[in-house]
């Protein structure tokens, strides 16, 4: 695990060198929070928990319940290829269950397997912007809010 820790710390240092800020959140590469296979499989979620406010996977199947979710291993819906109605359905489901919905995709454009069409994303953004009951924010902002709410 020391090699994974060194990779994470090195990437954080490179970001700080380039942008002048240390990252507060982590995106698991390919959504995978482990290394190895079978009996050698090891999670590196604890390393992320020590270093970041939050870590998110990719390809999750449910929203995150703010009261109990593991901030170091948050689920994010894969939104590649979804249209505006499917995107709204994810939000509606999250709202119905009191869940924090995180969306992640690869590209924004007009076509492609790992693409959200720009027109669908634009319409989705217009719809959620009209809803006072929907809070749209970066993962770090919501995670910090959740941490504050959990602190007695």
N, C-alpha and C positions, 0 to 999 in steps of 0.2 A: 504493500500500500504506500510505501514511502515514495515510490516512483510516481504514483498518481498524485499524491500531495505535492510533489515537486512540480509536476506539470501544471496543476491548478495554480500554485503560487507563482510560477513563471508566467503563466498567461495573465494573471492579475497584475503582475509587475509590468508586463508589456503594455497592458491597457493603461496603467497609471503613467508610464513613460510617454505614451502617445497622446493621451487625453487629459492627464493631470488629475484623474480621479481613480480611486480604487473601486472595482465593481462591488455592488451590494447584493446582486442576484446571480444565479448560476443557471444555465440551460444545459441539461444533460445531453451530451452529444448523441444524436440519433434517438434521444429519449431514453437511453440506456443508463441506468444508475448502478451498474455492476460491471465487474470484469471477470473473466474466466468462465469456465463451463463446468457443469456437473458439481462434483464434490469440491472443486476449486473455485467455484463461483463466490465472489465477495462483493458486497455492496460498498460503495463509497459515499453513501448518503451521510454517514457520520462526519466525513471530511468536509462535506459541503455545509453541514450544520454548524461546524466549528468556524467556518470562514465567511458565511453569507447570511443575510437576513432571510433569503428564500432560495429554493432551487426548484425548477420545474422540469417535468418530463415532456414527452411529446406522444400524442396518440392515446391519451386517457379516455376513459369511457364514462366518467361521471364528473360532476362539479365537485368543488371542495367545500366541505362544511366548516365555516370559519371557527366554530367553537372547538373542533377536535382535529382538524387537518394537521398533517405534518408539514410545517412550513419548509422543511428541507427537501420535501419530495411531493410537490404539488402536481396534480394532474392537469394537463392542458389538452383540449380537444384539437385534433388535426383538422384544419379547415380547408385544406387543398381540395379544389374542385367543388366546394359547396356554393350553392346560389344564395341569394339574399333571404329567401324563405327558410332555408335550412339553417342559416346563421341565426336568424331570429328565433327559430325553434330551440336552438341551444340556450339562448338567453331566456326565453319563456320558461323552459324546463328548469333552469337554474333559479329563476324568480319563484316559481311554484314550490321549490324545495328549500329555499333559503340558502342556495349554494353560490359560491364564488366561481364564476365561469372564466377560465383562462383559455384563450384561443391562440393557436400557433400555426403558422403556415410558412411555406418556402418562398413563394414569389407572388407578385401582383402583376397582372398583365391581361392579355386577351386570349391566350390559349396555352396549353401545356399540361402535362400530367400533374405537376406539383405547383399549380397556379390557382389563385383566387382571381376570378375575373374582376378587373378594375371597376366595372359598372356595378357589379353586385356588392363589392365592398363599399363603394361610394353610397349606394342606396341604403345599405345596412347602417353606415355611419349617420346618414341623415335621419333614419328612423330612431336609432337609439338616442340621438341628440335631442329629439323632440320629447323624450320620456323623462320626466323629472324623477321617476322612481328607479332609474338605472344609473348606477355610478360607473363611469368609464375612467380607468386610471391605470398607470403602469403597475406591474406586479409588485415592485418594491413599495409603492405607496400603500397599496392594499395590505401587504404583509406587515408593514409597520403599524398600520391601523389595527390589524388583528392582534398584534403583539401588545399594543397599548390597551386594547379592550380586554385581553386575557389577564393583564396585570392587576392584582387586587389593590 
